[in-house]
Every structure is written in C-alpha cells, then in structure tokens.
Amino acid sequence: MTLRPDRIDELDDGRRVVIDYKLRSPTRAAWLSQRPAEPQLPLYALLDQEINGVAFASLDLNNSKFTYLGEALGFDSADPTIRRQTREAFEDWPQLINNWRQTLGKLASSFEEGR
C-alpha cells in the first residue's frame, strides 16, 4: 500500500498535522466508525508517531471548513457537531489512536481473508 498525504504541516513547537483536502465536509463516520469512510488520516497517524493531529480541509467556493482532531491541539474541531460527537466517543488522542489501531487492524485482517 502506498500512502501520499495531501499535506503535512509542522507547527512552531514541532508537532505535525496531516491535512487531507476534500470537496465536502467530513462526517463522524469518516474517521470514528467501525468501518471508517476516510481511513487515510487514521493510517497516517498510526504510521508516524510524530503526527499529533489530523485534519480535513473542506474546500467549497461557498463554505470552506477546517475540521481537525489532535493531541494538544485541543482534541477539538472547528465544527461544534463533530466536536461534541468526538468528545462523546473518546477522551483523548491516545484513546483515539488505540481505537484506530484496533479498527484498522480488523479491517486489514478481513481484507486479507477475502472478506
């Protein structure tokens, strides 16, 4: 598998954030469901320990949005609905990373088994 992030930013304090550009706004299922619709951001976070946050940048002529999750980035989102839903699901960044590791591991195993 080859992964190529749209963008990786390094903040002034050395933390890194992976940004994925989309033409539409993300939903909770994009990264929090048992079968993520957008698994590339969780994969980036799992493959590089220096990644401290992930973000969707929704590009729309009428309504551009930046939605993010990240350790010490406030485990937050610019969208109050996603912020509320995320906080209900996970307490902190390490818990979210652990969830992604388990979820994506199960998906990989299913794929290898031909399901």
Backbone as XML, in Angstrom:
<?xml version="1.0"?>
<chain id="A" units="angstrom">
  <residue number="1" name="MET">
    <atom name="N" x="0.843" y="-1.164" z="0.000"/>
    <atom name="CA" x="0.000" y="0.000" z="0.000"/>
    <atom name="C" x="0.896" y="1.237" z="0.000"/>
  </residue>
  <residue number="2" name="THR">
    <atom name="N" x="0.558" y="2.174" z="-0.828"/>
    <atom name="CA" x="1.294" y="3.431" z="-0.884"/>
    <atom name="C" x="0.383" y="4.548" z="-0.407"/>
  </residue>
  <residue number="3" name="LEU">
    <atom name="N" x="0.871" y="5.314" z="0.532"/>
    <atom name="CA" x="0.099" y="6.447" z="1.040"/>
    <atom name="C" x="0.834" y="7.733" z="0.690"/>
  </residue>
  <residue number="4" name="ARG">
    <atom name="N" x="0.075" y="8.712" z="0.286"/>
    <atom name="CA" x="0.667" y="10.007" z="-0.029"/>
    <atom name="C" x="-0.248" y="11.095" z="0.537"/>
  </residue>
  <residue number="5" name="PRO">
    <atom name="N" x="0.132" y="11.667" z="1.662"/>
    <atom name="CA" x="-0.722" y="12.703" z="2.259"/>
    <atom name="C" x="-0.779" y="13.948" z="1.373"/>
  </residue>
  <residue number="6" name="ASP">
    <atom name="N" x="-1.927" y="14.636" z="1.428"/>
    <atom name="CA" x="-2.042" y="15.893" z="0.691"/>
    <atom name="C" x="-1.075" y="16.922" z="1.247"/>
  </residue>
  <residue number="7" name="ARG">
    <atom name="N" x="-0.952" y="16.942" z="2.566"/>
    <atom name="CA" x="-0.091" y="17.954" z="3.182"/>
    <atom name="C" x="0.250" y="17.542" z="4.615"/>
  </residue>
  <residue number="8" name="ILE">
    <atom name="N" x="1.476" y="17.818" z="5.040"/>
    <atom name="CA" x="1.885" y="17.651" z="6.435"/>
    <atom name="C" x="2.478" y="18.980" z="6.877"/>
  </residue>
  <residue number="9" name="ASP">
    <atom name="N" x="1.891" y="19.552" z="7.912"/>
    <atom name="CA" x="2.398" y="20.809" z="8.456"/>
    <atom name="C" x="3.114" y="20.548" z="9.766"/>
  </residue>
  <residue number="10" name="GLU">
    <atom name="N" x="4.222" y="21.228" z="9.961"/>
    <atom name="CA" x="4.900" y="21.185" z="11.250"/>
    <atom name="C" x="4.659" y="22.524" z="11.936"/>
  </residue>
  <residue number="11" name="LEU">
    <atom name="N" x="4.107" y="22.449" z="13.147"/>
    <atom name="CA" x="3.814" y="23.651" z="13.912"/>
    <atom name="C" x="5.089" y="24.209" z="14.535"/>
  </residue>
  <residue number="12" name="ASP">
    <atom name="N" x="5.026" y="25.428" z="15.032"/>
    <atom name="CA" x="6.201" y="26.084" z="15.619"/>
    <atom name="C" x="6.857" y="25.262" z="16.724"/>
  </residue>
  <residue number="13" name="ASP">
    <atom name="N" x="6.048" y="24.498" z="17.458"/>
    <atom name="CA" x="6.598" y="23.712" z="18.574"/>
    <atom name="C" x="7.024" y="22.306" z="18.158"/>
  </residue>
  <residue number="14" name="GLY">
    <atom name="N" x="7.005" y="22.000" z="16.842"/>
    <atom name="CA" x="7.486" y="20.710" z="16.353"/>
    <atom name="C" x="6.411" y="19.666" z="16.124"/>
  </residue>
  <residue number="15" name="ARG">
    <atom name="N" x="5.203" y="19.898" z="16.602"/>
    <atom name="CA" x="4.126" y="18.938" z="16.361"/>
    <atom name="C" x="3.768" y="18.937" z="14.877"/>
  </residue>
  <residue number="16" name="ARG">
    <atom name="N" x="3.319" y="17.778" z="14.381"/>
    <atom name="CA" x="2.948" y="17.656" z="12.973"/>
    <atom name="C" x="1.460" y="17.347" z="12.844"/>
  </residue>
  <residue number="17" name="VAL">
    <atom name="N" x="0.866" y="17.884" z="11.800"/>
    <atom name="CA" x="-0.540" y="17.664" z="11.496"/>
    <atom name="C" x="-0.649" y="17.247" z="10.034"/>
  </residue>
  <residue number="18" name="VAL">
    <atom name="N" x="-1.374" y="16.151" z="9.770"/>
    <atom name="CA" x="-1.625" y="15.708" z="8.399"/>
    <atom name="C" x="-2.951" y="16.313" z="7.960"/>
  </residue>
  <residue number="19" name="ILE">
    <atom name="N" x="-2.963" y="16.898" z="6.764"/>
    <atom name="CA" x="-4.166" y="17.533" z="6.232"/>
    <atom name="C" x="-4.580" y="16.827" z="4.947"/>
  </residue>
  <residue number="20" name="ASP">
    <atom name="N" x="-5.856" y="16.495" z="4.870"/>
    <atom name="CA" x="-6.420" y="15.860" z="3.684"/>
    <atom name="C" x="-7.473" y="16.801" z="3.116"/>
  </residue>
  <residue number="21" name="TYR">
    <atom name="N" x="-7.323" y="17.184" z="1.865"/>
    <atom name="CA" x="-8.265" y="18.106" z="1.232"/>
    <atom name="C" x="-9.439" y="17.334" z="0.644"/>
  </residue>
  <residue number="22" name="LYS">
    <atom name="N" x="-10.632" y="17.852" z="0.879"/>
    <atom name="CA" x="-11.870" y="17.253" z="0.391"/>
    <atom name="C" x="-12.728" y="18.331" z="-0.265"/>
  </residue>
  <residue number="23" name="LEU">
    <atom name="N" x="-13.661" y="17.885" z="-1.078"/>
    <atom name="CA" x="-14.602" y="18.822" z="-1.686"/>
    <atom name="C" x="-15.898" y="18.918" z="-0.884"/>
  </residue>
  <residue number="24" name="ARG">
    <atom name="N" x="-16.009" y="18.130" z="0.159"/>
    <atom name="CA" x="-17.210" y="18.159" z="1.002"/>
    <atom name="C" x="-16.806" y="18.105" z="2.468"/>
  </residue>
  <residue number="25" name="SER">
    <atom name="N" x="-17.722" y="18.451" z="3.331"/>
    <atom name="CA" x="-17.461" y="18.422" z="4.772"/>
    <atom name="C" x="-17.425" y="16.985" z="5.271"/>
  </residue>
  <residue number="26" name="PRO">
    <atom name="N" x="-16.554" y="16.684" z="6.222"/>
    <atom name="CA" x="-16.477" y="15.331" z="6.772"/>
    <atom name="C" x="-17.630" y="15.047" z="7.720"/>
  </residue>
  <residue number="27" name="THR">
    <atom name="N" x="-17.865" y="13.761" z="7.949"/>
    <atom name="CA" x="-18.846" y="13.340" z="8.938"/>
    <atom name="C" x="-18.118" y="12.537" z="10.005"/>
  </residue>
  <residue number="28" name="ARG">
    <atom name="N" x="-18.797" y="12.265" z="11.097"/>
    <atom name="CA" x="-18.191" y="11.477" z="12.162"/>
    <atom name="C" x="-17.740" y="10.112" z="11.642"/>
  </residue>
  <residue number="29" name="ALA">
    <atom name="N" x="-18.529" y="9.501" z="10.785"/>
    <atom name="CA" x="-18.201" y="8.181" z="10.239"/>
    <atom name="C" x="-16.913" y="8.200" z="9.431"/>
  </residue>
  <residue number="30" name="ALA">
    <atom name="N" x="-16.519" y="9.357" z="8.945"/>
    <atom name="CA" x="-15.309" y="9.448" z="8.135"/>
    <atom name="C" x="-14.084" y="8.980" z="8.901"/>
  </residue>
  <residue number="31" name="TRP">
    <atom name="N" x="-14.089" y="9.121" z="10.235"/>
    <atom name="CA" x="-12.914" y="8.653" z="10.990"/>
    <atom name="C" x="-13.232" y="7.938" z="12.295"/>
  </residue>
  <residue number="32" name="LEU">
    <atom name="N" x="-14.493" y="7.898" z="12.716"/>
    <atom name="CA" x="-14.798" y="7.324" z="14.019"/>
    <atom name="C" x="-15.624" y="6.039" z="13.989"/>
  </residue>
  <residue number="33" name="SER">
    <atom name="N" x="-16.135" y="5.627" z="12.845"/>
    <atom name="CA" x="-16.975" y="4.433" z="12.810"/>
    <atom name="C" x="-16.123" y="3.159" z="12.806"/>
  </residue>
  <residue number="34" name="GLN">
    <atom name="N" x="-16.790" y="2.015" z="12.917"/>
    <atom name="CA" x="-16.091" y="0.729" z="12.863"/>
    <atom name="C" x="-15.603" y="0.398" z="11.457"/>
  </residue>
  <residue number="35" name="ARG">
    <atom name="N" x="-16.097" y="1.116" z="10.467"/>
    <atom name="CA" x="-15.620" y="0.986" z="9.086"/>
    <atom name="C" x="-15.455" y="2.400" z="8.546"/>
  </residue>
  <residue number="36" name="PRO">
    <atom name="N" x="-14.334" y="3.054" z="8.892"/>
    <atom name="CA" x="-14.144" y="4.462" z="8.507"/>
    <atom name="C" x="-14.262" y="4.680" z="6.998"/>
  </residue>
  <residue number="37" name="ALA">
    <atom name="N" x="-15.025" y="5.696" z="6.634"/>
    <atom name="CA" x="-15.196" y="6.045" z="5.227"/>
    <atom name="C" x="-13.949" y="6.717" z="4.667"/>
  </residue>
  <residue number="38" name="GLU">
    <atom name="N" x="-13.164" y="7.324" z="5.528"/>
    <atom name="CA" x="-11.941" y="8.040" z="5.132"/>
    <atom name="C" x="-10.784" y="7.526" z="5.997"/>
  </residue>
  <residue number="39" name="PRO">
    <atom name="N" x="-10.278" y="6.304" z="5.743"/>
    <atom name="CA" x="-9.275" y="5.718" z="6.641"/>
    <atom name="C" x="-7.859" y="6.275" z="6.482"/>
  </residue>
  <residue number="40" name="GLN">
    <atom name="N" x="-7.618" y="7.098" z="5.455"/>
    <atom name="CA" x="-6.238" y="7.531" z="5.239"/>
    <atom name="C" x="-5.702" y="8.377" z="6.392"/>
  </residue>
  <residue number="41" name="LEU">
    <atom name="N" x="-6.494" y="9.255" z="6.976"/>
    <atom name="CA" x="-5.984" y="10.072" z="8.083"/>
    <atom name="C" x="-5.642" y="9.210" z="9.298"/>
  </residue>
  <residue number="42" name="PRO">
    <atom name="N" x="-6.512" y="8.296" z="9.719"/>
    <atom name="CA" x="-6.099" y="7.405" z="10.801"/>
    <atom name="C" x="-4.839" y="6.606" z="10.477"/>
  </residue>
  <residue number="43" name="LEU">
    <atom name="N" x="-4.701" y="6.141" z="9.224"/>
    <atom name="CA" x="-3.497" y="5.395" z="8.843"/>
    <atom name="C" x="-2.239" y="6.250" z="8.991"/>
  </residue>
  <residue number="44" name="TYR">
    <atom name="N" x="-2.296" y="7.485" z="8.548"/>
    <atom name="CA" x="-1.136" y="8.376" z="8.689"/>
    <atom name="C" x="-0.753" y="8.524" z="10.160"/>
  </residue>
  <residue number="45" name="ALA">
    <atom name="N" x="-1.757" y="8.703" z="11.004"/>
    <atom name="CA" x="-1.488" y="8.887" z="12.437"/>
    <atom name="C" x="-0.876" y="7.634" z="13.051"/>
  </residue>
  <residue number="46" name="LEU">
    <atom name="N" x="-1.257" y="6.459" z="12.556"/>
    <atom name="CA" x="-0.705" y="5.215" z="13.090"/>
    <atom name="C" x="0.703" y="4.935" z="12.585"/>
  </residue>
  <residue number="47" name="LEU">
    <atom name="N" x="1.018" y="5.376" z="11.379"/>
    <atom name="CA" x="2.299" y="5.060" z="10.770"/>
    <atom name="C" x="3.424" y="6.011" z="11.145"/>
  </residue>
  <residue number="48" name="ASP">
    <atom name="N" x="3.087" y="7.166" z="11.682"/>
    <atom name="CA" x="4.107" y="8.158" z="12.025"/>
    <atom name="C" x="3.836" y="8.690" z="13.423"/>
  </residue>
  <residue number="49" name="GLN">
    <atom name="N" x="4.668" y="8.301" z="14.374"/>
    <atom name="CA" x="4.492" y="8.708" z="15.773"/>
    <atom name="C" x="4.622" y="10.218" z="15.976"/>
  </residue>
  <residue number="50" name="GLU">
    <atom name="N" x="5.200" y="10.891" z="15.005"/>
    <atom name="CA" x="5.362" y="12.344" z="15.102"/>
    <atom name="C" x="4.083" y="13.101" z="14.749"/>
  </residue>
  <residue number="51" name="ILE">
    <atom name="N" x="3.104" y="12.387" z="14.190"/>
    <atom name="CA" x="1.832" y="13.025" z="13.865"/>
    <atom name="C" x="1.042" y="13.215" z="15.152"/>
  </residue>
  <residue number="52" name="ASN">
    <atom name="N" x="0.683" y="14.446" z="15.439"/>
    <atom name="CA" x="-0.076" y="14.773" z="16.639"/>
    <atom name="C" x="-1.476" y="15.273" z="16.330"/>
  </residue>
  <residue number="53" name="GLY">
    <atom name="N" x="-1.848" y="15.229" z="15.054"/>
    <atom name="CA" x="-3.179" y="15.676" z="14.683"/>
    <atom name="C" x="-3.477" y="15.347" z="13.242"/>
  </residue>
  <residue number="54" name="VAL">
    <atom name="N" x="-4.751" y="15.241" z="12.944"/>
    <atom name="CA" x="-5.224" y="15.002" z="11.589"/>
    <atom name="C" x="-6.306" y="16.025" z="11.285"/>
  </residue>
  <residue number="55" name="ALA">
    <atom name="N" x="-6.428" y="16.370" z="10.006"/>
    <atom name="CA" x="-7.414" y="17.384" z="9.651"/>
    <atom name="C" x="-7.981" y="17.144" z="8.262"/>
  </residue>
  <residue number="56" name="PHE">
    <atom name="N" x="-9.250" y="17.433" z="8.129"/>
    <atom name="CA" x="-9.896" y="17.531" z="6.831"/>
    <atom name="C" x="-10.019" y="19.009" z="6.516"/>
  </residue>
  <residue number="57" name="ALA">
    <atom name="N" x="-9.596" y="19.389" z="5.347"/>
    <atom name="CA" x="-9.821" y="20.752" z="4.870"/>
    <atom name="C" x="-10.840" y="20.638" z="3.746"/>
  </residue>
  <residue number="58" name="SER">
    <atom name="N" x="-12.048" y="21.078" z="4.027"/>
    <atom name="CA" x="-13.126" y="21.012" z="3.053"/>
    <atom name="C" x="-13.095" y="22.271" z="2.209"/>
  </residue>
  <residue number="59" name="LEU">
    <atom name="N" x="-12.896" y="22.076" z="0.922"/>
    <atom name="CA" x="-12.783" y="23.208" z="0.014"/>
    <atom name="C" x="-14.066" y="23.355" z="-0.788"/>
  </residue>
  <residue number="60" name="ASP">
    <atom name="N" x="-14.744" y="24.444" z="-0.539"/>
    <atom name="CA" x="-16.004" y="24.727" z="-1.210"/>
    <atom name="C" x="-16.037" y="26.227" z="-1.482"/>
  </residue>
  <residue number="61" name="LEU">
    <atom name="N" x="-16.422" y="26.613" z="-2.671"/>
    <atom name="CA" x="-16.448" y="28.035" z="-3.016"/>
    <atom name="C" x="-17.327" y="28.844" z="-2.069"/>
  </residue>
  <residue number="62" name="ASN">
    <atom name="N" x="-18.380" y="28.223" z="-1.549"/>
    <atom name="CA" x="-19.313" y="28.948" z="-0.691"/>
    <atom name="C" x="-19.053" y="28.778" z="0.795"/>
  </residue>
  <residue number="63" name="ASN">
    <atom name="N" x="-18.426" y="27.656" z="1.185"/>
    <atom name="CA" x="-18.285" y="27.379" z="2.610"/>
    <atom name="C" x="-17.096" y="26.450" z="2.863"/>
  </residue>
  <residue number="64" name="SER">
    <atom name="N" x="-15.886" y="26.982" z="2.956"/>
    <atom name="CA" x="-14.711" y="26.154" z="3.251"/>
    <atom name="C" x="-14.641" y="25.917" z="4.756"/>
  </residue>
  <residue number="65" name="LYS">
    <atom name="N" x="-14.169" y="24.702" z="5.134"/>
    <atom name="CA" x="-14.120" y="24.308" z="6.539"/>
    <atom name="C" x="-12.824" y="23.585" z="6.831"/>
  </residue>
  <residue number="66" name="PHE">
    <atom name="N" x="-12.354" y="23.712" z="8.062"/>
    <atom name="CA" x="-11.169" y="23.002" z="8.517"/>
    <atom name="C" x="-11.586" y="22.247" z="9.772"/>
  </residue>
  <residue number="67" name="THR">
    <atom name="N" x="-11.614" y="20.921" z="9.701"/>
    <atom name="CA" x="-12.044" y="20.095" z="10.817"/>
    <atom name="C" x="-10.876" y="19.235" z="11.253"/>
  </residue>
  <residue number="68" name="TYR">
    <atom name="N" x="-10.529" y="19.262" z="12.534"/>
    <atom name="CA" x="-9.323" y="18.574" z="12.980"/>
    <atom name="C" x="-9.516" y="17.875" z="14.310"/>
  </residue>
  <residue number="69" name="LEU">
    <atom name="N" x="-8.661" y="16.919" z="14.565"/>
    <atom name="CA" x="-8.518" y="16.238" z="15.846"/>
    <atom name="C" x="-7.037" y="16.144" z="16.121"/>
  </residue>
  <residue number="70" name="GLY">
    <atom name="N" x="-6.653" y="16.308" z="17.383"/>
    <atom name="CA" x="-5.239" y="16.138" z="17.644"/>
    <atom name="C" x="-4.843" y="16.314" z="19.082"/>
  </residue>
  <residue number="71" name="GLU">
    <atom name="N" x="-3.778" y="15.632" z="19.447"/>
    <atom name="CA" x="-3.214" y="15.735" z="20.772"/>
    <atom name="C" x="-2.655" y="17.133" z="20.984"/>
  </residue>
  <residue number="72" name="ALA">
    <atom name="N" x="-3.012" y="17.736" z="22.072"/>
    <atom name="CA" x="-2.542" y="19.078" z="22.432"/>
    <atom name="C" x="-2.973" y="20.127" z="21.415"/>
  </residue>
  <residue number="73" name="LEU">
    <atom name="N" x="-3.853" y="19.728" z="20.511"/>
    <atom name="CA" x="-4.459" y="20.698" z="19.611"/>
    <atom name="C" x="-5.869" y="20.956" z="20.117"/>
  </residue>
  <residue number="74" name="GLY">
    <atom name="N" x="-6.135" y="20.501" z="21.326"/>
    <atom name="CA" x="-7.431" y="20.682" z="21.923"/>
    <atom name="C" x="-8.368" y="19.514" z="21.678"/>
  </residue>
  <residue number="75" name="PHE">
    <atom name="N" x="-7.877" y="18.442" z="21.011"/>
    <atom name="CA" x="-8.743" y="17.313" z="20.645"/>
    <atom name="C" x="-10.087" y="17.886" z="20.243"/>
  </residue>
  <residue number="76" name="ASP">
    <atom name="N" x="-10.039" y="18.747" z="19.280"/>
    <atom name="CA" x="-11.140" y="19.636" z="19.008"/>
    <atom name="C" x="-11.464" y="19.653" z="17.526"/>
  </residue>
  <residue number="77" name="SER">
    <atom name="N" x="-12.490" y="20.361" z="17.192"/>
    <atom name="CA" x="-12.904" y="20.524" z="15.809"/>
    <atom name="C" x="-13.501" y="21.910" z="15.647"/>
  </residue>
  <residue number="78" name="ALA">
    <atom name="N" x="-13.353" y="22.472" z="14.477"/>
    <atom name="CA" x="-13.972" y="23.758" z="14.197"/>
    <atom name="C" x="-15.481" y="23.607" z="14.100"/>
  </residue>
  <residue number="79" name="ASP">
    <atom name="N" x="-15.959" y="22.402" z="13.841"/>
    <atom name="CA" x="-17.384" y="22.132" z="13.720"/>
    <atom name="C" x="-17.917" y="21.666" z="15.075"/>
  </residue>
  <residue number="80" name="PRO">
    <atom name="N" x="-18.842" y="22.413" z="15.713"/>
    <atom name="CA" x="-19.316" y="22.045" z="17.047"/>
    <atom name="C" x="-20.008" y="20.686" z="17.099"/>
  </residue>
  <residue number="81" name="THR">
    <atom name="N" x="-20.641" y="20.260" z="16.012"/>
    <atom name="CA" x="-21.299" y="18.959" z="15.996"/>
    <atom name="C" x="-20.262" y="17.845" z="16.063"/>
  </residue>
  <residue number="82" name="ILE">
    <atom name="N" x="-19.219" y="17.932" z="15.236"/>
    <atom name="CA" x="-18.164" y="16.913" z="15.271"/>
    <atom name="C" x="-17.436" y="16.965" z="16.607"/>
  </residue>
  <residue number="83" name="ARG">
    <atom name="N" x="-17.204" y="18.153" z="17.150"/>
    <atom name="CA" x="-16.541" y="18.282" z="18.452"/>
    <atom name="C" x="-17.347" y="17.542" z="19.517"/>
  </residue>
  <residue number="84" name="ARG">
    <atom name="N" x="-18.651" y="17.761" z="19.574"/>
    <atom name="CA" x="-19.492" y="17.120" z="20.577"/>
    <atom name="C" x="-19.488" y="15.604" z="20.382"/>
  </residue>
  <residue number="85" name="GLN">
    <atom name="N" x="-19.663" y="15.149" z="19.146"/>
    <atom name="CA" x="-19.705" y="13.715" z="18.873"/>
    <atom name="C" x="-18.385" y="13.037" z="19.201"/>
  </residue>
  <residue number="86" name="THR">
    <atom name="N" x="-17.284" y="13.700" z="18.888"/>
    <atom name="CA" x="-15.965" y="13.129" z="19.148"/>
    <atom name="C" x="-15.710" y="13.020" z="20.640"/>
  </residue>
  <residue number="87" name="ARG">
    <atom name="N" x="-16.005" y="14.063" z="21.380"/>
    <atom name="CA" x="-15.791" y="14.023" z="22.825"/>
    <atom name="C" x="-16.648" y="12.959" z="23.487"/>
  </residue>
  <residue number="88" name="GLU">
    <atom name="N" x="-17.817" y="12.653" z="22.920"/>
    <atom name="CA" x="-18.655" y="11.589" z="23.465"/>
    <atom name="C" x="-18.032" y="10.218" z="23.217"/>
  </residue>
  <residue number="89" name="ALA">
    <atom name="N" x="-17.239" y="10.089" z="22.162"/>
    <atom name="CA" x="-16.682" y="8.799" z="21.776"/>
    <atom name="C" x="-15.325" y="8.507" z="22.413"/>
  </residue>
  <residue number="90" name="PHE">
    <atom name="N" x="-14.451" y="9.527" z="22.541"/>
    <atom name="CA" x="-13.086" y="9.305" z="23.021"/>
    <atom name="C" x="-12.664" y="10.432" z="23.955"/>
  </residue>
  <residue number="91" name="GLU">
    <atom name="N" x="-11.941" y="10.055" z="24.993"/>
    <atom name="CA" x="-11.493" y="11.030" z="25.983"/>
    <atom name="C" x="-10.299" y="11.848" z="25.506"/>
  </residue>
  <residue number="92" name="ASP">
    <atom name="N" x="-9.376" y="11.194" z="24.794"/>
    <atom name="CA" x="-8.149" y="11.895" z="24.420"/>
    <atom name="C" x="-7.537" y="11.269" z="23.164"/>
  </residue>
  <residue number="93" name="TRP">
    <atom name="N" x="-6.479" y="11.891" z="22.695"/>
    <atom name="CA" x="-5.793" y="11.449" z="21.473"/>
    <atom name="C" x="-5.272" y="10.017" z="21.574"/>
  </residue>
  <residue number="94" name="PRO">
    <atom name="N" x="-4.575" y="9.619" z="22.671"/>
    <atom name="CA" x="-4.097" y="8.226" z="22.760"/>
    <atom name="C" x="-5.231" y="7.203" z="22.682"/>
  </residue>
  <residue number="95" name="GLN">
    <atom name="N" x="-6.378" y="7.516" z="23.267"/>
    <atom name="CA" x="-7.509" y="6.597" z="23.197"/>
    <atom name="C" x="-8.023" y="6.492" z="21.757"/>
  </residue>
  <residue number="96" name="LEU">
    <atom name="N" x="-8.051" y="7.604" z="21.051"/>
    <atom name="CA" x="-8.473" y="7.595" z="19.655"/>
    <atom name="C" x="-7.486" y="6.796" z="18.800"/>
  </residue>
  <residue number="97" name="ILE">
    <atom name="N" x="-6.182" y="7.000" z="19.007"/>
    <atom name="CA" x="-5.153" y="6.251" z="18.273"/>
    <atom name="C" x="-5.306" y="4.752" z="18.518"/>
  </residue>
  <residue number="98" name="ASN">
    <atom name="N" x="-5.531" y="4.363" z="19.758"/>
    <atom name="CA" x="-5.720" y="2.954" z="20.088"/>
    <atom name="C" x="-6.950" y="2.396" z="19.373"/>
  </residue>
  <residue number="99" name="ASN">
    <atom name="N" x="-8.024" y="3.152" z="19.346"/>
    <atom name="CA" x="-9.222" y="2.727" z="18.640"/>
    <atom name="C" x="-8.937" y="2.542" z="17.161"/>
  </residue>
  <residue number="100" name="TRP">
    <atom name="N" x="-8.241" y="3.497" z="16.556"/>
    <atom name="CA" x="-7.897" y="3.375" z="15.134"/>
    <atom name="C" x="-7.032" y="2.147" z="14.874"/>
  </residue>
  <residue number="101" name="ARG">
    <atom name="N" x="-6.087" y="1.875" z="15.767"/>
    <atom name="CA" x="-5.209" y="0.704" z="15.600"/>
    <atom name="C" x="-6.055" y="-0.577" z="15.567"/>
  </residue>
  <residue number="102" name="GLN">
    <atom name="N" x="-6.997" y="-0.689" z="16.498"/>
    <atom name="CA" x="-7.850" y="-1.877" z="16.553"/>
    <atom name="C" x="-8.785" y="-1.947" z="15.351"/>
  </residue>
  <residue number="103" name="THR">
    <atom name="N" x="-9.446" y="-0.850" z="15.035"/>
    <atom name="CA" x="-10.411" y="-0.818" z="13.938"/>
    <atom name="C" x="-9.753" y="-1.124" z="12.601"/>
  </residue>
  <residue number="104" name="LEU">
    <atom name="N" x="-8.648" y="-0.461" z="12.304"/>
    <atom name="CA" x="-7.975" y="-0.675" z="11.025"/>
    <atom name="C" x="-7.301" y="-2.040" z="10.964"/>
  </residue>
  <residue number="105" name="GLY">
    <atom name="N" x="-6.859" y="-2.546" z="12.116"/>
    <atom name="CA" x="-6.308" y="-3.901" z="12.163"/>
    <atom name="C" x="-7.350" y="-4.946" z="11.789"/>
  </residue>
  <residue number="106" name="LYS">
    <atom name="N" x="-8.567" y="-4.777" z="12.303"/>
    <atom name="CA" x="-9.659" y="-5.694" z="11.962"/>
    <atom name="C" x="-9.996" y="-5.607" z="10.475"/>
  </residue>
  <residue number="107" name="LEU">
    <atom name="N" x="-10.032" y="-4.390" z="9.942"/>
    <atom name="CA" x="-10.318" y="-4.235" z="8.515"/>
    <atom name="C" x="-9.246" y="-4.880" z="7.654"/>
  </residue>
  <residue number="108" name="ALA">
    <atom name="N" x="-7.990" y="-4.718" z="8.040"/>
    <atom name="CA" x="-6.894" y="-5.323" z="7.283"/>
    <atom name="C" x="-6.990" y="-6.846" z="7.317"/>
  </residue>
  <residue number="109" name="SER">
    <atom name="N" x="-7.300" y="-7.395" z="8.478"/>
    <atom name="CA" x="-7.451" y="-8.851" z="8.595"/>
    <atom name="C" x="-8.591" y="-9.363" z="7.730"/>
  </residue>
  <residue number="110" name="SER">
    <atom name="N" x="-9.711" y="-8.630" z="7.741"/>
    <atom name="CA" x="-10.858" y="-9.024" z="6.899"/>
    <atom name="C" x="-10.479" y="-9.001" z="5.423"/>
  </residue>
  <residue number="111" name="PHE">
    <atom name="N" x="-9.738" y="-7.992" z="5.030"/>
    <atom name="CA" x="-9.303" y="-7.877" z="3.640"/>
    <atom name="C" x="-8.393" y="-9.047" z="3.270"/>
  </residue>
  <residue number="112" name="GLU">
    <atom name="N" x="-7.428" y="-9.354" z="4.142"/>
    <atom name="CA" x="-6.512" y="-10.470" z="3.876"/>
    <atom name="C" x="-7.255" y="-11.805" z="3.766"/>
  </residue>
  <residue number="113" name="GLU">
    <atom name="N" x="-8.351" y="-11.939" z="4.517"/>
    <atom name="CA" x="-9.145" y="-13.170" z="4.495"/>
    <atom name="C" x="-10.123" y="-13.199" z="3.324"/>
  </residue>
  <residue number="114" name="GLY">
    <atom name="N" x="-10.142" y="-12.152" z="2.524"/>
    <atom name="CA" x="-11.004" y="-12.112" z="1.352"/>
    <atom name="C" x="-12.421" y="-11.642" z="1.626"/>
  </residue>
  <residue number="115" name="ARG">
    <atom name="N" x="-12.652" y="-11.067" z="2.786"/>
    <atom name="CA" x="-13.999" y="-10.550" z="3.100"/>
    <atom name="C" x="-14.089" y="-9.087" z="2.816"/>
  </residue>
</chain>
